[in-house]
Each structure stands twice: as C-alpha cells, then as structure tokens.
Amino acid sequence: MSKNKNILFVTHHNNDLDHFLPLAVHLKKDQKMHVKMIAFFTEHELLKNKLHKYICDSNNINFDSMIDVMNFGFLNKGIFKIYRYAIMNRGLSNPIYNRPASNRYEQKINILKNMLLKIPYFLKNPKTDISKLLEYIIIRYVVVCSIFFVTKKKMLNYIDSNNIDLVIIDHRRIEESLLDSNPLTRFVDVFTRKTNPMDLVLFRLAKVARDRNIPIFMMPHGPQPILIPEGDRGYLKDPFDPDFLVVSSQNDLIVHHHMQSSKSTFFLGDPRFDIDWINYLESCALKVYEGVVEKPKDKKIVLHLLDNAVYSSDKNYKFELHKDVLSLVNNFNCIEIWVKHHPRHVFDFPLDDFIQNGLEKNIKQFGNDVDTNILIANADICVTAGSTTLISPILQKRPVIFYKKWKEIQDAPTIYDNLKFNADSKEELIAQCEKVINGEYEIEQSYIDYFYRNVFSGNYLYENMAEKYEGKIREIINIGHGNSK
C-alpha cells in the first residue's frame, strides 16, 4: 500500500491564501493527499480575514508558521501571541489615512499630516491604535527574523520532518542569485527595496525543497487582467523557475512566458473562479459578516474594486481616476459607494476636496478585515479599472462596469475589453450607472461563454477547475486516478 502524499502550500499574505483555498479544500477530500500550509510570516496575518478563518476552521485546514522553522521558538511563541492579540483587538478597520504620494517630498508631507490627524483618533480609541502599533512593530520584527534566523538548515529540517512530496507557490518572481546571499546582504536588499522580504523567504524555502528533489508547482495568482506590452514587462536575468508552471489561459502565457518551467506548463484556469466555489464563498460570507456588514435599505451600493496597479505609472493620474468613481455620490442621491482596497496596497482617500458637503457619509472604505465576497453579495453595481475580482460578479451575471479611462495613456488589451457596460470618461461612467440604476443592465449568455473560455481556456462553461488541478498533481506525485474517500 502506497503512503500518503504530503503537499505543502507556502503562503505569505491573505491575498495569496485566497487563491490557494479552493484547491486546498478540494484536495482535503482525498485521503491519499495530506495538505499542509505554512505561513510566512504568521498564520494570524493570513487569518485576519474572518472569512478565510471560517473556511479553514470548517474544513480543518491547519497552519504551521515561520516560528516552526526559526530559532528562538520559545521567545517567538510569546511574541506571536501578542501579535494575535493585536489583530483580534483592532476590530473592523478602515484603511489608514495615507494618500498615494507622487514624490518623496509629498510623501514626507503626508506622513506629517497623518501624525497630526491621528492624535484626536488616538484619544478616542487608544486600544485600537495601540493594537495597530503592536501589529506594525511585530511584523517588522518577524521580517528581521526571516532574514537572519530562518536558515537553510532549519528549512531542511522542516521539509524532511514533514516528508513533503510537492511544494505549491503562486506566480512570483525573484533573481535566483539573491537566494544564496548571506543574511547581511539579504537585509540590505530588503532595506533598499531591491527585493520583497516575503518573496525572499518563500523562494529560499522553495530552493531548499528543490535541493531535496521535491517538485515546485507554481499556480496563478489570478488571471492577468491587463496584457502588458512586451517592452514594459521587466525581465529578470536569472529568475527562479518552477518545475511545473500553471497559467489560466494562453493570454496569461503571453505575460508569463519568461517564467520558464523546466518540465511542463499547463493551462488549468484558476480554482478561485469555479462557480461552485464563488457561490460557496458568498454563502459563508453572509454567515460570517451577518450583522457586521449590512446594506442600507434606502441605497443602491456601488462597489469600487481597487486593483493592485492599473497600467498607468502616474500615481496622481490613478488618484484622479478613482476620484471619478467616488464622486458619483455627487450625481446620485440614491447610492452609497463602498471602496474595497487591494490587500497589498491599502490606503485612504481624503474626500474633502471633491465630495460635496454632507455626502462623505455615503462613502465607506474597507481594508483587509472585510472580505470582498460580502461586499459583492450586497452590491448593486461593481466597478473596477482592472481588478480580477470583477470576474466573480460577471460569472454570476451581476451588473458590472469596466472603467477604462486609463487607456487614454496606454491602450493595452484587457480581459474586459468586450464588456457591453464600460466607460472611458467620467461622463460615460455616470451614464452607465444611470442605466443600471434604471434597470437597463443586461449581460448576454454568449458573452459569458466567450469570456470564460478566453480567460480560463475552458473546454466548457463552469467546468470544475480544481478537479483539473488535482489530476495534474496526482500525475506529478504518482497517485492513481480516482479519489479515496
């Protein structure tokens, strides 16, 4: 009888966990596969999203964390308990007041403004602000630990003691030469922002696993919404490449073709957008956030889904683009705008210079504590300039608007180009919103079919992408077909 296979997901942000969860939950059903997740930096960082925690608890998905592969374990257990306390006690939080700055001078001015603005809030909510300060300090302490105390030997011990057969990471890039640098060099690289500390520790673990001849399976961090022109992609001289690369579609390979796989590349879609998983997330979100996030009875909700970075590199231009969406409250007294910030870039929009007096209350901003699915469940219109989160309401046939104003700077193709409801100016955005509010929205089934196959290279609409992943994983780690329930 063959032994069970151990599959390790390496996670470092709740945004990555979001993409891993549907596959992990699916694989948990197979008794021949044992799913493990290791959190860099801590499981508390990953599970501050209440929906993620609910799903992990419901499906018995447990985490190891970096504390299991670094020195000073006893000391860090106490520190991590403080970190968990800090996250649990800050409550639902709006983004911090931090307008994107276009230059270093403006950035310093913003820091000073933030310090002054926080004084009255601190006097009202000292517990919340102390929790945020503890969170800020401890996560930076953990970054330093990851650089100096997560050694190759400790990583090898973790890999060997858990008998790992496959390591799964998401689409990320790093120069392989950085992975063998000494701790001091690693610290300088992180301090000078030459590399991301999360990427550094993730790929160092992957490299150690490869030293043990364990295959590295790289899956999508969502499909690519914008097909960046070749000259603007940014290539690495010596990238760390996976053994097996998974992309959502041929369009993704256009962007990710530099991520060479040494053995094979697969077109398997993205399990996060299985329609059954989308509906499951929504049903769970309605339970988790019942009484916490509620839609006002007298308002239509316009949900503004912020992307990681629309193609334009001009921060002021991006801010003006987002202002167009938020200022819709000036044109419609029947709407409330909910802003969902991207997990990696959470900031606050100051509203005093473009929102009419008294209408600021009709704009709410949500950070990482509130899951996107509960917001989509309550939204009457979803608007984005480039977030892949728009895929879910499209597949559910909900009203969506693609705000493509940024294309006047760079007309790059996107997966949303053929949406009937799109706008390339503030005036057109207002007109499209008015149509939706008046009940004139429609999305044809033929478009859904086209969109799905274009984005996920699917053979038929709403196929189970998690099953396709499972089949390839079974081939890689030599398990016969068919689940063992």
C-alpha positions as CSV (number, residue, x, y, z in Angstrom):
1,M,0.0,0.0,0.0
2,S,1.5,3.4,-1.0
3,K,2.0,6.0,1.6
4,N,0.0,9.2,1.7
5,K,1.5,12.2,-0.2
6,N,2.2,15.5,1.6
7,I,1.5,18.7,-0.3
8,L,2.9,22.0,1.1
9,F,1.3,25.3,0.3
10,V,3.6,28.2,1.0
11,T,1.6,31.3,1.8
12,H,2.7,34.8,2.9
13,H,-0.4,37.1,2.6
14,N,-4.1,36.7,2.9
15,N,-4.3,37.7,-0.8
16,D,-2.3,34.5,-1.7
17,L,-4.4,32.3,0.7
18,D,-7.5,33.4,-1.2
19,H,-6.1,31.7,-4.4
20,F,-4.9,28.6,-2.6
21,L,-8.0,27.9,-0.5
22,P,-10.3,26.3,-3.2
23,L,-7.6,23.9,-4.2
24,A,-6.6,23.1,-0.6
25,V,-10.3,22.4,0.3
26,H,-10.7,20.2,-2.7
27,L,-7.5,18.2,-2.1
28,K,-8.5,17.7,1.6
29,K,-11.3,15.4,0.3
30,D,-8.7,12.9,-1.0
31,Q,-7.4,10.6,1.8
32,K,-4.2,9.9,-0.2
33,M,-3.2,13.5,0.0
34,H,-2.3,15.3,3.2
35,V,-2.5,19.1,2.8
36,K,-0.2,21.3,4.8
37,M,0.1,25.1,4.8
38,I,3.0,27.1,6.1
39,A,2.5,30.8,6.8
40,F,5.2,33.4,6.1
41,F,5.1,35.3,8.3
42,T,2.4,34.1,10.7
43,E,-1.0,32.4,10.4
44,H,-2.5,35.3,12.3
45,E,-1.6,37.6,9.4
46,L,-3.3,35.3,7.0
47,L,-6.4,34.7,9.0
48,K,-7.2,38.3,9.9
49,N,-9.7,37.9,7.1
50,K,-12.6,36.4,9.0
51,L,-14.0,34.5,6.0
52,H,-10.7,32.8,5.5
53,K,-10.6,31.7,9.1
54,Y,-14.1,30.4,9.0
55,I,-13.4,28.3,5.9
56,C,-10.1,27.0,7.3
57,D,-11.8,26.0,10.6
58,S,-14.8,24.5,8.7
59,N,-12.5,22.3,6.5
60,N,-9.9,21.5,9.2
61,I,-7.1,23.3,7.4
62,N,-4.3,24.0,9.9
63,F,-1.1,26.1,9.6
64,D,2.4,25.9,10.6
65,S,4.1,29.3,10.7
66,M,7.6,30.6,10.4
67,I,8.1,30.1,14.1
68,D,8.4,26.3,13.3
69,V,11.5,26.9,11.1
70,M,13.4,29.6,13.0
71,N,15.4,29.9,16.2
72,F,14.2,31.4,19.5
73,G,11.0,29.4,19.2
74,F,10.0,29.8,22.9
75,L,10.5,33.6,22.8
76,N,8.7,33.9,19.5
77,K,5.7,31.9,20.7
78,G,5.1,34.7,23.2
79,I,5.6,37.4,20.7
80,F,3.2,35.8,18.2
81,K,0.6,35.6,20.9
82,I,0.9,39.3,21.3
83,Y,0.6,39.7,17.6
84,R,-2.6,37.6,17.5
85,Y,-4.0,39.8,20.4
86,A,-3.2,42.9,18.4
87,I,-5.0,41.7,15.3
88,M,-8.0,40.4,17.2
89,N,-8.5,43.6,19.2
90,R,-8.3,46.2,16.5
91,G,-11.7,45.3,15.2
92,L,-13.0,46.1,11.7
93,S,-10.7,48.9,10.5
94,N,-10.9,51.3,7.6
95,P,-7.7,52.0,5.7
96,I,-5.1,54.3,7.3
97,Y,-5.1,57.9,6.1
98,N,-2.4,57.7,3.6
99,R,-2.9,59.3,0.2
100,P,-0.6,58.0,-2.5
101,A,2.3,60.4,-2.9
102,S,3.9,61.3,-6.3
103,N,7.3,62.1,-4.9
104,R,9.5,61.9,-1.7
105,Y,8.6,65.5,-0.7
106,E,4.9,64.9,-0.9
107,Q,5.4,61.6,0.9
108,K,7.0,63.4,3.9
109,I,4.2,66.0,4.0
110,N,1.6,63.2,4.1
111,I,3.4,61.5,7.0
112,L,3.3,64.7,9.0
113,K,-0.4,65.1,8.2
114,N,-1.1,61.6,9.2
115,M,0.6,62.0,12.5
116,L,-1.4,65.2,13.3
117,L,-4.7,63.6,12.2
118,K,-4.2,60.5,14.3
119,I,-3.9,62.4,17.6
120,P,-7.6,63.0,18.1
121,Y,-8.4,59.5,17.0
122,F,-5.9,58.1,19.4
123,L,-7.5,60.0,22.3
124,K,-10.9,58.4,21.4
125,N,-9.7,54.9,20.6
126,P,-6.3,54.2,22.4
127,K,-6.8,50.4,22.4
128,T,-7.3,50.3,18.7
129,D,-4.3,52.5,17.9
130,I,-2.1,50.6,20.3
131,S,-3.1,47.3,18.7
132,K,-2.2,48.8,15.3
133,L,1.2,49.9,16.6
134,L,1.9,46.5,18.0
135,E,0.9,44.9,14.7
136,Y,3.2,47.3,12.8
137,I,6.2,46.6,15.2
138,I,5.9,42.9,15.4
139,I,5.5,42.2,11.7
140,R,8.8,44.1,11.1
141,Y,10.4,42.1,13.9
142,V,9.3,38.9,12.1
143,V,10.7,40.3,8.8
144,V,14.1,40.7,10.5
145,C,13.8,37.1,11.9
146,S,13.1,35.8,8.5
147,I,16.3,37.3,7.1
148,F,18.7,36.3,9.9
149,F,17.2,33.3,11.7
150,V,15.4,31.2,9.0
151,T,18.5,29.3,8.0
152,K,18.9,26.7,5.3
153,K,19.4,24.0,7.9
154,K,16.2,24.9,9.7
155,M,14.3,24.8,6.4
156,L,15.8,21.4,5.5
157,N,14.8,20.1,8.9
158,Y,11.2,21.3,8.3
159,I,11.0,19.8,4.8
160,D,12.4,16.4,6.0
161,S,10.4,16.1,9.1
162,N,7.2,16.7,7.3
163,N,8.1,14.3,4.3
164,I,7.0,16.9,1.7
165,D,6.3,15.5,-1.7
166,L,5.2,18.7,-3.6
167,V,5.6,22.4,-2.9
168,I,2.9,24.8,-4.2
169,I,3.6,28.5,-4.6
170,D,1.9,31.2,-6.6
171,H,3.1,33.4,-9.5
172,R,6.0,35.4,-8.2
173,R,9.5,36.2,-9.5
174,I,12.9,36.7,-8.0
175,E,16.5,36.6,-9.1
176,E,17.9,33.2,-8.0
177,S,21.3,34.7,-7.1
178,L,19.5,36.6,-4.3
179,L,18.5,33.3,-2.6
180,D,22.1,32.3,-1.8
181,S,23.2,35.6,-0.3
182,N,24.3,35.9,3.3
183,P,22.0,37.3,6.0
184,L,23.5,40.8,6.0
185,T,23.3,41.1,2.2
186,R,19.6,39.9,2.4
187,F,18.9,42.6,5.0
188,V,20.4,45.3,2.8
189,D,18.5,44.0,-0.3
190,V,15.2,44.2,1.7
191,F,16.1,47.6,3.3
192,T,16.9,49.1,-0.1
193,R,13.7,47.5,-1.5
194,K,15.7,45.5,-4.0
195,T,13.6,42.6,-3.0
196,N,10.4,41.8,-1.1
197,P,11.1,40.0,2.3
198,M,8.1,37.8,1.7
199,D,9.4,36.8,-1.7
200,L,12.9,36.2,-0.3
201,V,11.8,33.7,2.3
202,L,9.2,32.0,0.1
203,F,11.7,31.3,-2.7
204,R,14.5,30.3,-0.3
205,L,12.2,27.6,1.1
206,A,11.3,26.5,-2.5
207,K,15.0,26.3,-3.4
208,V,15.7,24.2,-0.3
209,A,12.9,21.9,-1.3
210,R,14.3,21.6,-4.8
211,D,17.6,20.5,-3.2
212,R,15.7,17.5,-1.9
213,N,14.3,16.8,-5.4
214,I,10.9,18.0,-4.4
215,P,9.0,19.4,-7.4
216,I,7.9,23.1,-7.3
217,F,4.4,23.7,-8.6
218,M,3.6,27.3,-9.4
219,M,-0.1,28.2,-9.8
220,P,-1.7,31.5,-10.9
221,H,-2.2,34.4,-8.6
222,G,-5.4,35.0,-10.6
223,P,-5.5,35.5,-14.3
224,Q,-3.8,38.6,-15.8
225,P,-6.4,41.3,-16.3
226,I,-4.1,43.5,-18.4
227,L,-1.9,42.1,-21.1
228,I,1.2,44.3,-20.6
229,P,3.1,45.1,-23.8
230,E,6.4,43.1,-24.1
231,G,8.7,46.1,-23.8
232,D,7.2,47.1,-20.5
233,R,7.2,43.7,-18.7
234,G,10.5,43.8,-16.9
235,Y,12.6,40.7,-17.3
236,L,14.9,39.0,-14.7
237,K,18.4,37.9,-15.8
238,D,18.4,34.8,-13.7
239,P,14.9,34.0,-12.4
240,F,14.0,31.2,-10.1
241,D,11.8,29.0,-12.3
242,P,9.3,26.3,-11.2
243,D,9.3,22.7,-12.3
244,F,5.7,23.0,-13.3
245,L,4.0,26.3,-14.3
246,V,0.3,26.6,-14.4
247,V,-1.4,29.5,-16.2
248,S,-5.1,30.3,-16.6
249,S,-5.0,30.7,-20.4
250,Q,-2.9,31.4,-23.5
251,N,-3.3,35.1,-22.6
252,D,-1.6,34.5,-19.3
253,L,1.3,32.8,-21.1
254,I,1.8,35.9,-23.1
255,V,2.6,37.8,-19.9
256,H,4.3,34.9,-18.0
257,H,6.3,33.3,-20.8
258,H,9.6,34.3,-19.0
259,M,8.6,32.0,-16.1
260,Q,10.2,29.0,-17.7
261,S,9.1,25.7,-16.4
262,S,11.8,23.0,-16.5
263,K,9.3,20.2,-17.0
264,S,5.9,21.3,-18.2
265,T,3.4,24.2,-18.5
266,F,-0.3,23.6,-18.0
267,F,-3.5,25.6,-18.9
268,L,-5.8,24.8,-16.0
269,G,-7.6,28.0,-15.2
270,D,-7.9,29.3,-11.6
271,P,-10.0,27.3,-9.0
272,R,-10.8,30.6,-7.2
273,F,-13.3,31.2,-10.1
274,D,-15.1,27.9,-10.1
275,I,-18.7,28.9,-10.0
276,D,-19.5,26.5,-7.1
277,W,-16.6,28.0,-5.1
278,I,-17.8,31.6,-5.8
279,N,-21.3,30.6,-4.6
280,Y,-19.8,28.8,-1.6
281,L,-17.7,31.9,-0.6
282,E,-20.8,34.1,-0.8
283,S,-22.9,31.8,1.4
284,C,-20.1,31.6,4.0
285,A,-19.6,35.4,3.9
286,L,-23.2,36.0,4.6
287,K,-22.9,33.9,7.8
288,V,-19.6,35.4,8.9
289,Y,-20.5,39.0,8.4
290,E,-24.2,38.9,9.4
291,G,-24.9,42.0,11.4
292,V,-21.5,43.4,10.7
293,V,-21.6,44.4,7.1
294,E,-25.1,45.3,6.0
295,K,-26.6,47.1,3.0
296,P,-28.7,50.2,3.8
297,K,-32.3,49.8,2.8
298,D,-32.7,53.1,1.1
299,K,-29.5,53.0,-1.1
300,K,-28.0,51.3,-4.1
301,I,-24.5,50.1,-3.5
302,V,-21.7,50.9,-6.0
303,L,-18.7,48.7,-5.1
304,H,-15.4,50.2,-6.3
305,L,-12.9,47.3,-6.5
306,L,-9.4,48.7,-6.4
307,D,-6.7,46.8,-8.4
308,N,-3.1,46.3,-7.5
309,A,-2.0,48.8,-10.1
310,V,-3.8,50.0,-13.2
311,Y,-1.3,50.2,-16.1
312,S,-0.5,53.9,-15.7
313,S,2.5,54.5,-13.5
314,D,1.4,58.1,-12.8
315,K,0.1,58.0,-9.2
316,N,-1.7,61.3,-9.4
317,Y,-3.5,60.2,-12.6
318,K,-4.6,57.0,-10.8
319,F,-5.9,59.1,-7.9
320,E,-7.9,61.3,-10.3
321,L,-9.3,58.1,-11.9
322,H,-10.5,56.8,-8.6
323,K,-12.0,60.2,-7.7
324,D,-14.2,59.9,-10.8
325,V,-15.8,56.8,-9.2
326,L,-16.1,58.2,-5.7
327,S,-17.6,61.5,-6.9
328,L,-20.6,59.5,-8.3
329,V,-22.2,60.3,-4.9
330,N,-22.4,63.9,-6.1
331,N,-24.5,62.8,-9.1
332,F,-26.8,60.2,-7.5
333,N,-28.5,60.7,-4.1
334,C,-29.7,57.1,-4.1
335,I,-26.3,55.5,-4.0
336,E,-23.7,54.6,-1.4
337,I,-20.2,53.8,-2.6
338,W,-18.2,51.0,-0.9
339,V,-14.4,51.1,-1.7
340,K,-12.6,47.7,-1.4
341,H,-8.9,48.3,-1.2
342,H,-6.5,45.8,-2.7
343,P,-4.9,43.7,0.1
344,R,-1.4,44.7,-0.9
345,H,-2.0,48.5,-1.2
346,V,-4.4,49.7,1.5
347,F,-4.7,53.5,1.8
348,D,-7.4,56.0,2.4
349,F,-9.0,58.5,0.0
350,P,-9.3,62.0,1.5
351,L,-12.7,63.2,0.4
352,D,-12.7,66.9,1.5
353,D,-11.6,68.4,-1.8
354,F,-14.1,66.8,-4.3
355,I,-17.1,65.4,-2.4
356,Q,-20.0,67.8,-1.7
357,N,-20.6,68.7,1.9
358,G,-22.5,66.1,3.8
359,L,-22.1,63.3,1.2
360,E,-18.9,61.9,2.8
361,K,-21.1,59.6,4.9
362,N,-22.2,57.9,1.6
363,I,-18.7,56.6,1.1
364,K,-17.3,53.7,3.1
365,Q,-13.8,52.2,2.7
366,F,-12.8,48.7,3.6
367,G,-9.4,47.2,4.2
368,N,-8.2,43.6,4.8
369,D,-10.5,42.9,7.7
370,V,-13.6,42.7,5.4
371,D,-13.7,40.1,2.7
372,T,-14.6,41.1,-0.8
373,N,-17.3,38.5,-1.2
374,I,-19.6,40.0,1.4
375,L,-19.3,43.3,-0.4
376,I,-20.1,41.8,-3.8
377,A,-23.1,40.0,-2.2
378,N,-24.6,43.4,-1.2
379,A,-23.5,45.4,-4.3
380,D,-25.9,46.6,-7.0
381,I,-23.1,47.7,-9.3
382,C,-19.4,46.6,-9.3
383,V,-16.9,49.0,-10.8
384,T,-13.2,48.5,-11.5
385,A,-10.3,49.8,-13.6
386,G,-8.6,46.4,-13.6
387,S,-9.2,44.1,-10.7
388,T,-9.7,40.4,-11.3
389,T,-12.3,40.4,-8.5
390,L,-14.7,41.6,-11.2
391,I,-14.7,38.1,-12.7
392,S,-16.9,36.7,-9.9
393,P,-19.9,39.1,-10.5
394,I,-19.5,38.7,-14.2
395,L,-19.9,34.9,-14.0
396,Q,-22.9,35.5,-11.6
397,K,-24.4,37.8,-14.2
398,R,-24.4,40.8,-11.9
399,P,-24.2,44.4,-13.0
400,V,-20.6,45.4,-13.7
401,I,-18.9,48.4,-15.2
402,F,-15.3,48.4,-16.5
403,Y,-13.8,51.9,-16.1
404,K,-11.1,52.0,-18.8
405,K,-10.3,55.7,-18.7
406,W,-6.6,54.8,-18.1
407,K,-6.4,53.6,-21.7
408,E,-6.1,57.1,-22.9
409,I,-2.5,56.8,-21.5
410,Q,-1.8,53.2,-22.5
411,D,-4.2,51.3,-24.7
412,A,-3.2,47.8,-23.5
413,P,-5.6,44.9,-24.1
414,T,-7.6,43.5,-21.2
415,I,-9.8,40.6,-20.4
416,Y,-12.7,43.0,-20.0
417,D,-12.5,44.8,-23.4
418,N,-15.7,43.3,-24.8
419,L,-17.9,44.1,-21.8
420,K,-21.0,46.0,-23.0
421,F,-21.1,48.2,-20.0
422,N,-17.7,50.0,-20.0
423,A,-16.7,53.7,-19.7
424,D,-13.7,55.7,-20.8
425,S,-14.7,59.0,-19.3
426,K,-16.3,60.3,-16.2
427,E,-19.4,61.4,-18.2
428,E,-19.8,57.9,-19.7
429,L,-19.4,56.4,-16.2
430,I,-22.2,58.5,-14.9
431,A,-24.4,57.5,-18.0
432,Q,-23.7,53.8,-17.5
433,C,-24.5,53.9,-13.8
434,E,-27.8,55.7,-14.6
435,K,-28.7,52.8,-17.0
436,V,-28.0,50.2,-14.3
437,I,-30.0,52.1,-11.7
438,N,-32.9,52.3,-14.1
439,G,-32.9,48.6,-14.6
440,E,-31.5,48.7,-18.2
441,Y,-28.5,46.4,-17.5
442,E,-28.1,43.1,-19.3
443,I,-25.2,40.7,-20.0
444,E,-25.7,38.1,-22.7
445,Q,-25.1,34.4,-22.2
446,S,-22.9,34.4,-25.4
447,Y,-20.6,36.9,-23.7
448,I,-20.3,34.8,-20.6
449,D,-19.4,31.8,-22.7
450,Y,-16.8,33.8,-24.6
451,F,-15.4,35.4,-21.5
452,Y,-15.0,32.2,-19.6
453,R,-13.2,30.3,-22.4
454,N,-11.0,33.4,-23.1
455,V,-9.9,33.8,-19.5
456,F,-9.7,30.2,-18.4
457,S,-9.1,28.2,-21.6
458,G,-12.0,26.0,-20.5
459,N,-13.5,23.2,-22.6
460,Y,-17.0,24.1,-21.4
461,L,-18.7,26.7,-19.2
462,Y,-18.3,26.3,-15.5
463,E,-16.1,23.2,-15.6
464,N,-14.5,22.3,-12.2
465,M,-11.0,23.7,-12.4
466,A,-10.0,22.3,-9.0
467,E,-10.5,18.8,-10.4
468,K,-8.2,19.6,-13.3
469,Y,-5.5,20.7,-10.9
470,E,-6.0,17.6,-8.8
471,G,-5.5,15.4,-11.9
472,K,-2.1,17.0,-12.8
473,I,-1.0,16.9,-9.2
474,R,-1.7,13.2,-9.0
475,E,0.3,12.7,-12.1
476,I,3.3,14.6,-10.7
477,I,3.4,12.8,-7.4
478,N,2.4,9.4,-8.8
479,I,-1.0,8.7,-7.4
480,G,-3.5,6.7,-9.4
481,H,-6.8,8.3,-10.6
482,G,-9.9,8.5,-8.5
483,N,-10.5,9.8,-5.0
484,S,-10.1,7.6,-2.0
485,K,-13.0,8.8,0.2
